[in-house]
Structures are given as C-alpha cells and as structure tokens.
Amino acid sequence: MVKYSTLKKKLKIEVERGADNGLAHLTHYFQNHQNGVSQHYSKSAIEYLSHRSEELHLVKEPQMQQLLPIKFDVPFPPPAEYDFTFLDLFAGIGGFRIPMQELKGKCVFTSEFNYQAQRTYEYNFGEAPFGDITALDLDIVPKHDVLTAGFPCQPFSISGKMKGFEDTRGTLIYNVFQIIEKRQPKVVFLENVKHLIHHDKGNTLKTIIKDLEELDYKVSWKLLNAADFGVPQNRERIIILGHKDKKFDFTKLKTKPKLIIKDILDKNVKFEYLDEPYTILPDYRVQESGLIFIGHRNKSIRKAGVRPGTEHLSRVHKQPNRIYSSEGIHPALPSQESSGRFWILDEGKVRKLTINECYKIMGFPENFIKNTSLGDSYRQIGNSVCVPMIKEITEQIKAQLL
C-alpha cells in the first residue's frame, strides 16, 4: 500500500496556482476508486500522471490501479465505510467536511476557488479541490446524497458592498442550482451570513428559496448562532435546508451550554501583549449575546461622522481597536483581519488571541494543519464555518432526511 505523502514526494505534486485541475482529478480518483465515482475522474487523472512522471508510465487505468489502495496519511482521511455521500462546494478549508466525515459521510466532489485555501484543504484531506465553479464541466460532478455550499457571502454581508445579485459573486449560487438540477441530491444544505435575511428587504432570500422550490425542494431556514453549539463566539449564520419530500425541523437541534473565551485559551505559550496605550472601561456590562466589550486601544482611526465616545472604535466586523474580556464570548472572527488583531483582557493583561485559539473558537480539531502563511490562516478561519454547529445540523439531517 502506497502512502499518500510518499506518492506526493515521488511525483513532486503540489496544488498549482491556475492549474487545469489535474491534481484534483487525480486525488478525487484515488479517494473514489471503490465506489463507482472514479469514472468521472479517471481519464484526466491518467493524463495528469502521464505528464507528471515518465518514470512510472502510468498512462492506462490498469497500471494506475497498481497504486491502489492509497493509505491517506493525512489528518482527516476518507472514511473506510460511509452512510451517505456529499459535495463540498465553496469548500474553504473543510469546515463542512470534517464533521460530515465524522458522521460517516463520503465526499465525492470538492470545489474551492482560492489557491491558498486549496492548499490547506489538500494538506488535511489528501484531496485537491477543483477550482472555479463557473468553469466546471458539470458532467464530472457525480451523483450524491447531500449538497453543501457555504456560498460567497460578500454580496450579502454588512461588511461588503451588499450588491446581492447585482454583484457577480452573488450569481455563484446559480452555479449551485445548475448542479442541483442536474444531479437532484436528496438534501441541499446552504450557509450564509445573517444579513442575507435582510438584504434587499428580504427579496434576496425569497429569490433563493423560490428557485429551490422550483427545483422541487421543500425549504426551511433558520438563523443559528455558533455560541449555542459549544464555541465561545457570537457568530450568527443563516442555514437553508431543502429536501425532496419534507421540511427540516430545526427545533430538534441540540444546543450546548455557552463557553467563554477563557475556556479555550492556550496555556504555556508565548503571547503577544499589547505594548501601546489602551483604556480599560471602568463601567461595562455583559451584553445579551455574552460579549463583554471592556476597552480599546487609544488610537483614533475614524475622524468624520463619529459619535462622542466612539473615536477609538473601528467599523463593523473590523476590530483591531476593540478589547474583549476573556470572561465573555468573542465576536464573529472576520476574514478581513489578516493580522489577527483580536485583543482580549485575560488575567489583567491585554493580548492577541493566538492563531491556535482562533481555530479553537471555530471548533477546529487540534490536529488540523494550518496554512504556512499566518495571514492566510487568519483569513481562512474568518471565512470558515463553525465545525460543531455543522456537525449537529448534519446529525439531524441524517436522522430526519436521509
């Protein structure tokens, strides 16, 4: 049995920027050779290997079969046995895939546009995502039970321009609808930012639901908060679920007691303490969400149109000046803060959250391999989904809809 890391080293393969999805075809072939899905990837996989290694001369499928099975020595290998199959669209770094594999789901197709996210995904799952969803040949997308898509939120987010369907990124949901129409999965599982509910006076959400209903799905949706699923982060996201025969019952989701930031903090590591003037507020309150805004850096970053007392505060979702108490929860980690300036007051000192703490706030396992670029790691976790919340939803999808 060949180890995946050994094969990678021998072939000198790595996710390539702007490549033609050759590595995606190869790794999808390796991970699906026993379930009938490999037919979608075999031709291109063979072509890719024939170009990569004249030494192995792997130009015919019987010769490629000699490499199988591959031992995937990665943190999150594909399950040996599975109960359902799923697609991971707009996959990011695998926030959907980790919990779905834990619940015996088999990913049969992955797509992610961002190059650095593709690399991180491949490090952890031994599978390179396909690239631009708008350029995909849909014939290579196999049949599946569950389609997941944390489709791009920028057009709908309060931290973006909120152009919705006027923004070309907003139309990417229609590429998802094309796949749904072609493959008719049993379940459609969509995730997006809270502001999608209010965008264009609710018309954007109504349009998405209407289009799913026209594809013969019964649709239900709900705003959920990651803080209710065992992580200390106030991260509200809209979840949209479609099924061919019945609506998903959100009331059956099991919540967990709220954690606070202090519960997940690192121990005995080097911290980056704030070494510039700051103010700790003498009067503060615990907000209903669990946030405790307790201070700010003494740096004025807004000049025009500020209210008295807000000169030191940053705009929505950009928090490089705010300080939160470790006795409360943390606001949603944004993807824009690539320097990781998330300040907390803990044990009388103000410091940054470590990158490891940021991943724990999102519920990622300790053995997850982060991107080698610290800035990309911060961006990627800010763009991700809350792993425990996705796991609880998936458990109920299995119980109710599969």
N, C-alpha and C positions, 0 to 999 in steps of 0.2 A: 504494500500500500504506500503510495507516494504522499508525503506531507505537502500541504499547500504552500508553506513557506519555502520548502526545498524546490518545488517546481517554479515558483516565482523567481527564486535566485538563479536557477539554472537557465531559465528563459529570459532573465533580466526584464521582466514585465512589471509595469507600473501604470497607474492611471495616467493617461496622457491628456494634456490640455488640447481641446479642439480635435480629439481623435475621432475616428469613424465608428466608435462603439465596438471595436474588435474585442477588447478585453471584456466588455460587458457580455458579448455573445459567448465568449469562452467560459467565463465564470458562471453564467446562467446555465450553460450546457452542463458543466461539471456538477452543479447543485441540483440538476433536474434529470439526470440520466436514468433514474429508475421510475419516474412517474409519468412517462409518456409526453412530457412537456419539452424534452430536449430537441424534438423535431423542429421546433421554432428557431432554434439557435445553432443547430449542427453545421449547416453549410458555411455560415460566416465564421463559426469557431474554427473549422478546419482551415479556411482561407487565412485566418489570423495566425494560426500556429505555423502554417507552411511558410509564411513570410517572416515569422519571428525566429525560427530555428531550422536551418538546413540540416543541422546535426541529427535532429530527431526524425526528420522526414515524415511528419505527421500530416499527410495530405489525404488520407482516407479514414472514414469513420472506424473501420475495424482496427486500424492502427492506433487511433486515438483512444479506443476502448481499453487498450492495454494499460493506460494510465489509471483506469478506474478500479475501485473507488478511490477518491481522493480523501485523505484524512485532513479535515479542516481544522488546523491548529490555530484557531482564532478565538477571541473571547466569546463570540456568540455564533457557534456553528449551526447549520441547519438541523432541525430535529430528525432523528432517525425514523420516527413514526409520527404521523400527524393526523389530525381530525378534520382540518379544513385547509383550503388554500386561499391566498390573498395576494393582492397587488399593493405595492408601496410606491405611490405616486407623490411627487414633490417630497421625496423621502428625507431630505435633510441629512441628519447623521444617524437616523434609525430609531427615533423615539417611538414610532409605531411598532417597528419590527421587534425590538427587544421584548416587550410584554406579549406580543402575539405569538412569538416563538415559544415563550414560556408556557403559553396555554395551548401548545401543540398545533400551532398554525404553521403552514409551509408557504414561504414567499416564493412565488413563481415568476415575478417580474418586478423590477425596480427602475424608477426614473428619477433623476435629480440633475438639474441644470448646472449648479455651481461646482466648479472644478475642485476647490478645496474640500467642500462637503463630500464630493465623490470619493476623494482620497480617504477621508476619515471613515466613511462608510465601508470602503473596501478593507481597511485595516481591521475593522471589527467583525465583519460578516463574511469576509472571503469572497465577496461578490461586488463587482463594479457596476454601479447604476448606469443605465442608458441615459443619454443626455437630453437635449431639447425635446420636450414632449410635442412641440408643434411640428417637428421634422420626422417623427416616428412613422414607420410603416406599421400600421395597426395590425397587419396580419401576423406580426411576430408576437403580439400580446396574446398569451394563452387564455383559455377559459379559467375561471376562478370563482370562488365562493363569496369572497368579501373584497370590495374595492375600497382602499383607504386613500385619502388625499387631504393633506393639510395645505390646501391650495393657497397661492400667494396672497398675503393679507395687505400688502402695501396700498392697493387701491381703496381699501375699506377702513384702514386703521386711522385713528385720530392722530397718529404721528406721521402719517403720509399726506398726500395731497387730496385724498378722498374723491378721486375722479370716477371710481367704480368702473362701470362698463365703458366709460369714455377713455379710460386708461387701457392701453393694450394688454397690460398684465392682468387686468380684470377678465379679459376674454379667455384666459387659460382654462377657466372652469368648463368652457365649451369643448376643449380637447378631452377633458374628462368625460363629458357627456357622450362624445363620439365613441369612446371605449365602452361606456356603459351600454350604449345602443347596440354595439357590435357583439359584445360578449355576455350581456344580460346576467350580471352577477346576482346572487341571491340577496346580498346586502351591500348597500352603499353607505360608507362611513366618512363624513366630511367634517373638517375642523377649521375654524377661522376666528378672527378677533371679535371682541364684544361689539365693536362699533358697526359691524355688519348688520346688526339688528336695526340700527337707526339710520343707516346710510340711505340717502335719497328718500327720506321719510318712510323707510321700510320697504320701498319698492325693489331694492336690490335683492333682499332676502326673498320677497314674494316671487321675484322672477326665477331665482334658483329653485325654489320649491315647485313652482309651476312647471318648469322644464323637467324636473324629476318626475312629477306626476304624469306628464305627457309621455314619459318613458315607462309608464305603468308601475310606478312605485308608490306605496303608501308612506308618507313622510311625516316624521315627528322631529322636533328640535327643542333644545333647552340650553340655557346659559349655565355653565358649570364653573366652579372655582377650584383650582388646584389645591387650595388650602383645606378643602374638605376631604382630601384623599391622601393625607399623611405627609404633606410637604409644607414648610413654613414660607409660603409665597402666595400673595394675593394676585392670582393670575386667572382672570375670567376669560373663558373662551366659549364660543357657540359651537355646539355639536349638532350636526344634522344627520339623521339616520333614515334610510329608505329600505323598504322590504317589499317583496312582490305581493305578499298576502296580508300582512298585518303591521300595525304600528308598534314601535318600540315603546316600552313602558319605563320611563325614566325614574319613576318612584321606587323601582326595585333596586336601584343602585345603592350599594352600602358605603356610607361615608365613614371617616375615621376621626378620632379626636384631633384637634388642631395642635400642631407642633409650633414651637417658637424657634427663632434663629439659633439661640443658644444650644438647642438640642442637636444640631448637626455640625457644630463648629469643629474645625480641626484642632488637634492637640499636639503640642511639642513640635511645631513647625515655625519657620521664620515668617513673621508677619510684616507687612508694610504699613507702618504707622503714619498718621497724618502729621507732617512736620511744618505746617504753616498755621497761621492764626485761624481759629474757629470759635464758634459760640455754641454753648450748650444752653438750651432754653430752660429757665427756672420753672416755668409753668408749661406743662404739656399734658396731653390726655391720650388714653388708649382709644384709637378710632374703632368704630363698629367692626371694621374689617379685621382688626387685630394689629394694624400698623401703629407704631409709636414713632412719630416724627419728632426727633429730640434736639436737632441742631442743624447748623450749616457752616460751611466754610465761609470765612469773611472775605469773599471775593465777589464783587458786583459784576454780573455778566449780562444784565439787561439794563438798558438806560431809559428807553422810551416806553411809555404806556404801562408802567408798573404801579401797583397799589402800595401804599405805605406798609412797610414790614416785609415786603417780598423781594427787596432788591437783591438778595443773595440766593434766590431760588431759581432753578432752571426751569425750562419749559417741560410740558408733559412728556413723559417717557425718557427724558434726558436728565439724569440725576447726579451729575458729577459734583454738585454742591450740597446735596442733602445728606443728612446723617440720621440713621435709624437705630433705635435701641435693640440690642440683641434679646431683650425680654419680650419683644413682639415678633410679628412676621415681617417679611420683606415684600416690597412692591414687585410687580412683574419685571423680570430681567428683560431689558430691551436689547435688540440686536445692534443698535447704533453705537453702543458704548464699547468700542473695541479696546479701550484702555482699562476696562474693568474697574472704573472708579465708583464702586459701590461701598459706601462708607457706613460702618456700624460703630456704635459705642458699646464696648464689651469690657467688663472689669475695670471701668474708669478710664479706658483709653480708646481713642478713635483710630480705627484701622480699616484697610480694604478687606473685603471678602477675598479669599484665595480663589484661584480658578477651580480648585477641587471642591470648595464649598459651594460655588455656583452650580456645579454639576450635581451636587447632592441636593441643593434646593429644587432642582428639577426632577429628582428621583432617579438619576442615572446610577447604575451599579459602580462600585469602586474599581472594577477591572476594565471599565470602558477606556479605550485608547484614545486620547485626545490628539488633536492636530498638533503638529510640531510648531506651528506658528501660534503664539499666545493670543495675538489679536484675532486670528481666525477662530480660535477656540472660544473666545468671548462672543464673537458674532454668531457662531454656530449654536451655542447653548441658548442665546437670546432668541434665536429663530425656531427653537425646538418645541416639542410638546412635553407635557408633564407625564412621565412614564407611568406612575401609579394610577393616574386618572384614566389613561388609555387602557391600562390593564383591567380596571374594574368595569369599564364600558364593554371591553371585549368579553369578559366573563359573562356578562348579561346578554351580549349578542349570541354567544354560544347557547346559553340557557333558553333564550326567548325565540331566536330567529333561525338557528341552524339545526 
